[in-house]
Amino acid sequence: MGRAVTLRRDFDGAALRRLAKVSKDAGQSRRLVALAEIYDGARRTDAARIGGVTLQVVRDWVLRFNAEGPDGLIDRPAPGRQAKLNEDQRQALARIVEDGPIPAIHGVVRWRRKDLACWIFEEFGIRLEASSVGRELRALGFRKLTARPRHKGQNEYALEDFKKGFPAELDTIQGTLPAGVTIEIWWSDEARIGQKTKLTRRWARRGTRPSAPKDQRTKSAWIFGAVCPARGVGAGLVLPRCNTKAMQWHLDEISSQVAPGAHAVLILDRAGWHTTAKLDIPANITLLPLPPRTPELNPMENVWQFMRDNWLSNRIFKSYDEILALCCQAWNRLTDQPWTIMSIGLRKWAHRF
């Protein structure tokens, strides 16, 4: 070991002891007291005895203290073993996961961790266990999620075109309104709730398969729902059928919930009862249809999923009247939680933030 390293001169023994008293890190306090002895003229051997370490460790403390001050003496987590994948390899992994497998090339229709471990070995010559691949994926922001059905005839460019042109659409509508009228963005959709409820995922012990009630009867009702995420409000009706008359009632209900002096731009899909000329559109509403086959643009799809997963699934509806009652209860429960409507419904591209 070389000659003793001189301590920095902007501290003294008294200052280090004061810091040791207020420190919440026991290891830091012990090291500060040991170095304070050196400031007060004690030998390095005495400092090592106080700290319960060797002279080499005291030398390491001095180097850390000189470089970083008292913060350099705080216990730090061990760095652990170096990761096998570098940043470029991680980004390559992220790209292939996002693109998905090509069945004719990769032999699978969805990625499993063991498939990705094989791909990593073939691509980079690096062996990883399936659990290690899972940790890498989680670190990259991936989670195992249920895929949403996508219509085979969907025009993928229509989604981005609608988002990019949305501000211009709002400006056009604003130009037709009197000065000072504010625009509210509303989303509308319908959901069929019946006795054939879905079964949702639930927590259970590994290796078991939990059960849930499943009815095969066919009575059902429709929830006509609309939300204004910016205000956290909604307007809904539970009706026996989905047709033009039901849609007219729904428009009237939405109209009654629009803020006084405001105008609602109601975004909805192109179902026949949405686009028919038989509808009498209220004066404070303008309909804005979504591109064909693009339900993922409508946050009402996420609202229905939330309501089904939490309030309407895994249960038996004894009668049509019970369906009506529980649908009304679920919708009213949603509208009593404006923060939930905001969390689910706000979209950057639609609300300009």
N, C-alpha and C positions, 0 to 999 in steps of 0.2 A: 504494500500500500504506500502511495506517495505521501508527501508532506501534507499537513493539515490544511484544509481549505478555510480561508478567512470568512467569517460571517459578514453579511452586508451591514453597513453602518447606520442605516436609517431606523434601526430598532435598538432596544436595550433589554436587559433582563426584566426590569419592572414592567415594561410594555408587554412583553411576552407572557408574564404571569397574569396580567390583567386580562389578556385575551384568552388564556387558558381557563380562567374562572367563568367566563361567559360562553365559552364554546359548548355546543351541544354534541360534539363528536368526541368521544372518549379518547380515541387514538390521537386526534389532533392535540387535545389537552396534554396528554402524556409527552408528546414530542416537543410541544412548546416549553414545558417545564424543563425538559432535558436541555434544550438549546439555551434557555435562560441561565442555566448553570454555567454554560460556556461564556456567555456574555459577562457573567459576574466573576470570571477568572478561574473557574474550576477546570480541571483537566478533562479531556475527551473521555478518558476512562470512567470518570465520575458520571458524566452524562450518559454513557452506555449503561452503567449500573442503574441509574434512575429510570432509564427507558426500558431496561430489561432486555437489551439487545447487544449486538457486537459492535466493535468500532467501525466496521465497514458499513453497517446499517446507519450509524450516526453520520458517517460521511455522506451517505445517500440523502439523509434528511437535510443536511446542510446544503447540498446542491439543489434540492427541490425548494428549500426555503429561499435561497438566494435568487432562484429563477422566478418563483411565483409568489413569494411572500407567505404569510400564514395559510392561505388557501392551498398551497402546495403540500401541506402536511395532513390534509383531510384524507381519510381512507377512500380508496377508489376501487370499483369492481374490477376483478381480473379481466383482462381482455379476452381470455378464452382462446381456443384454437382458431387459427386463421381459416376463413371460409374457403371452400373449394372452388366456388364460382366467383369470377371477377365481375365487375359492373357490366362490361360488354356482353358477357355470357348470360347474365341475368336479364338484360334487355332482350336478347335473342329468345330466351325462354318466355318472356312476357308476350312477345310478338306471336310466337307460335301458339300460345294458349288463346290469345285473342282471335287469331285467325281460325282456330279449330283444326281438327285433323282432316285429311283428305282420305276417305275410305280406301280408294284404290292404291294409295301409296303407303299409308300408315296402318291399314288393316283394322281400324276402329272408327266408330262414329262419334265417340266422345273421349276426351282425355281422362285417363286414370293416372294416379301418381306413378304407378309402376310403368305405364306406357311412356310417361315423360322421363322417367329414370333411364329407360332404354334409349330414348331419343338423345338425352344428354350424353350417354356413353358413346353412341354412334357419332354424334356431332363433335364432341370435345374430348372424348377419351377419358371422361371423369366418371367414377363410380359413386352413385349416391343411393342411399336407402330411400324407400318410398316416404318414410316419415320426414327425412331431410328435404325431399322435394316439396312436401306439404308446408314445411316451415318457410322455404324459399318463396312459395306462392303466396303465403299469408303476408310475408314481408313486402311483397310486391303489390299488395292490396287486393289479391284475389280471394274470393270465397266461393264455396260450392253452393250455387243457387239453382232454383228451378227455372228452366227455360220457359219463355212465353211463346205461345204459338204465333207464327208469322205466316200471313197469307202468301201462297206461292206466286200470286200475281201482283204483289206489292212492288211499286216503283220506289226503289230506295232513294233516288234523287229527289222525289217529291217531298220527303220529310224535311230535308235540308232547305229546299227551295221555299217551303212554307215558313220555316223558322226565319230565314233571311228576309223574306218579304213581309213578315208580320208587322214590323214597325210602320212600313209604308201603308199597309191595310188600315192600321189604326189612324194614321194621319189622314187618309182618305175619308174615313168615317167621321173623324173629328171635323173635317171641312164641311160636312153636310149638316152639322149641328149648330145651334145658336152659340154665340160667344159666351164663354164662361161655363159651359156645360162640361163636366168631367166625365171621363169614360171609366167604367168598371169592367173588368174582364171576368166573365163567368164561363163555367164549363158545365156541360149537361150530358147525361147519358141515362140509360135504363138498365136495371138488373132484374133478372127473373129469380125469385126465391121460392123454392118449392120443397115438397116433402123429401125429394131425392137430394139431400144435402151432400156436400163434399166432405171428405175426411182430411183433416189438416195434420201437419207434423206436430209431434208433441215430445216432451222430454220423457225418456224411459231408460231403464238400465240396459247397458250394452248386452247384446245377445238375446234380448227379449223382443217380442213384437206386440206392442200395445193394441188393444181393441177399442172400438168406438161404435156407437149405434148407427145403423144404416137402414133407412126406410126405402121401400120400393114403390110406394104410392105416388100419385102424380098430381095432386092438387098443388096449385102455385099461385103466386101474386107477383106484381111488378112494382118495383120502387122506381119512380121517376125522380131523379135527384139532380141538383145543380148546386155548385159552390162558387163563391167568390173568395179565392184564397187571400187576396190582399186585405180584405176586411174580416176574414174568418167566419163568414156567415154562409148559410145554405138555405135552399128552398126545395121541399120534397113532398111527394104524394105517393101513397100506396094504393094501387088500382088493380082491378081484376084483369084488365086487358091492356094490350099495347097497340094503340091505333091513333088515328088523327084526333078524335075527340079527347082522348086521354092527354095527347100532346098539347091540345089547346088549353086544357085545364092547367097543365104544368106551366105553360107560358104565362098564364094569368097569375099563377102563384109566384113565379120568379119576378114578374113585373111589380108585384106588391112588396117585394123584399129589396128592390133596388133603392139605394139611398135617394132621398128627395133631391131633385135638381140634377141627378146624375143620369147617365145613359149606359145601358149594359150592352156590351158586345158578347153575345152568347155563342160560344164555340162548341160545335157538336158534329157528329158524323153525318153521313148522307143517307140515313134510313129514309124510307118512303114517307113516313109520317113526319119527318123533319123538313122535307123539301117540297111537300105538296102545296099547291096554290090555295088550297082550301083553308089553310091556317090564317087566322086574323092576328097578325103580329102586333103586339102592344107598341104604342108610340115610343116607349122608353127602352126598346130592345131592338138590336140589329143582329140578325143571324149571320154567322161566319162558318161555313162548312169546312171541315177538315179534308185533306186529300183522301181519295179512295183507299180503303184497306190500310189505314194508319192509326189503329186504336191506341198505339203506344204514345201518341202525342197528347192524348187526353188523360189528365190526372184522375178523372173519375174512375178509370179502370183501377187505379191504385186504391181509391176510396172503397170500391166494392171489395177488393181483395182484403183490405184491412177489416171491413165489417164482417166479411165471411169468416176470416181467420179468428176473429176475437169474439163475435157475438152470434153468428148465425149458422155455424157449422157444428158437426158432431152432436146433433140433437135430433129429436123426433118431434115433428109437428103433428099433434093429435087431430087437428081439424083445420079447415080453411080460416076460420075465425082466429085460431091461434097464430097462423101464419101472419095475418094482418096485424094482430096485436104486437107480435114480436118484431116485425119489420118496422112498425111505427116506433116501438121502443128503441130499436137500434138506431134509426135515423135521428130521433130526438136526442139520443145520447151523443151522437156525433156532433150535432149542432150546439150542444152544451159544452163542447170542447173546441173553441175557436183555434187554439194553438195546434190541435191535431189537424184541422183543415188547412192551416197555413203550412205546417210541416209537410203534409202530403202533396198539397196542390201547387205551391209556388214553383215556378220554372224560370230560370235565368233568362232564357230567350224570349219569354212572354212578358215578364215583368220588369225587364231592363235593369237588372242589378247583378 
